[in-house]
Amino acid sequence: MALTTEDRLVLKALVEKELTDIRKDEKNFKVVNSPVLSSIVRTRENDFPFLKSAKLYEKYLETLQKQL
């Protein structure tokens, strides 16, 4: 699926908001692997690597932000 310019702008804004929220309350931020993502992946061993810690998630978002 190709993203339109509008899609990229919206996604970038959402990523920036998420990064701001993480950095604002870093001590209390927790990554939770939702049932929806787990059902897509189907097994715990195949969970997305960036969902294993808040730091990995933050790094993933920073990389995604650069790509947008």
Secondary structure by P-SEA (a helix, b strand, c coil): ccccaaaaaaaaaaaaaaaaaaaaccccbbbbbcaaaaaaaccccccccccccaaaaaaaaaaaaaac
